[in-house]
């Protein structure tokens, strides 16, 4: 495909990651800015009225709008390499990607006016997502690669995500909150976390061994099965309403992840910023499991729990940090830049970590909840706005090394 002349929107269809990462970044900023406005108004005693409680929309938007866009950008870039096949070009993906972008934004906007309208936007997003899943499934069927396990697992865990988004539509059409637990559990524990863990299992040991040759790329499949069993098991416990005994799964999972983080070279990785970002993100999942176990033990003992701190350790700590690190790596590598995090990127990364800690602190220190949660979302927004200012223009420009794509 001929390359555009000079910078501009034409570069978005030069490669799939450009298109999906660009649209995902816009959705991320929109969803984050909207939530920041909600919390700032709430801090000063004003509720943002709408047809749906903003908390429900926030949870849905954070799980189902920009995250799948980033995932498909990665899958249609790395996936063909995994499978040794030719992937779809960006022009073929453009219509469904633009429709998914519009549906994701409308899911939020229409929630101000009509529950069914927001639910209809969710169903359109489901349809776009299903098309991309089918395209990725076609790549798997075409592949003759000896090892297609990771690709197949990613495909399998995309399906509960589509189901969780459909549950949001059912919630909107029937005004029945019983669907909300399916929205959150299917979205986080049966979709986002398993997909990220599959990618981490495949890529983190490889990236570590490439940067630190003294550490072997150790990734036996039993480790992956343990990852997935813990995530699926935690989700099942939540759906069953058995959170009081969740420590039985979450405690061992936390210990396993902490041990594995050290085994995979956490300490050595801290010398290499871009690699350290991935390792820190992985550690956050161990922290999340530990917090879930502590919360369950406290509730089991009849004490006050720690609220949504474990949830945000899993979402803001693990998922967002891994996303930040992985998208930064792909963007730098596929824009012809060096695979390293410069000072600005490193500061933005730590601002994201500060946002996560503030959100956790808001649950542990209830008297300052409103101020801390607002500070957390503003720090989050600043981190990703700064990241977008630095990296989004790369999707609209030719590669620095002059190569195509």
Beta strands, then each sheet from edge to edge (+ up, - down):
end
